[in-house]
Amino acid sequence: MEPGSNPSFCVPRFRRLPSSYTVELLTIYIWELTKKPPLFSLVQGMRVVLKLLVRYAEIDIVWHRHYHSKFPIFVKVNQKHTRPFILDPVNPTVNVCDTCNAWDEVAHVARHSLCRPLCSGMRANTPWLFTDSW
């Protein structure tokens, strides 16, 4: 550990962060919630992704237009109340969130990042207004 570092941020080697693919799927989901605008603020988009990461226990993302609700993984996930859940649209037997076991740390860093000058005090504007309740 480095001198002056915070021991609560020492992460054991067995802690795994979400993959870049997981974050990419979150970003696509957010883009779809905004009705897929061709132009939008990247800072607003980043802010929304961070807000969603803070609420990781509520993440439940499935592109249902491709799969019916009785698909075996949906039944299993709903029975276990597994969250966060993002169904891999390429391989619909995989919850891409299962590769991460450090969601609490991700949420902590996302919460901290939202307090930084870039996002602090930023108000949602169109098409991001749906995040006001987050």
Secondary structure, DSSP 8 states (H G I E B T S, - for coil): --TT--GGG---TT-----HHHHHHHHHHHHHHTT--SS--HHHHHHHHHHHHHTGGG-EE--TTSS-TT-HHHHHHHHHT--SEEB-SSSTT-BGGGG-S-HHHHHHHHHHHHTSTTTTT----TT-GGGGG-
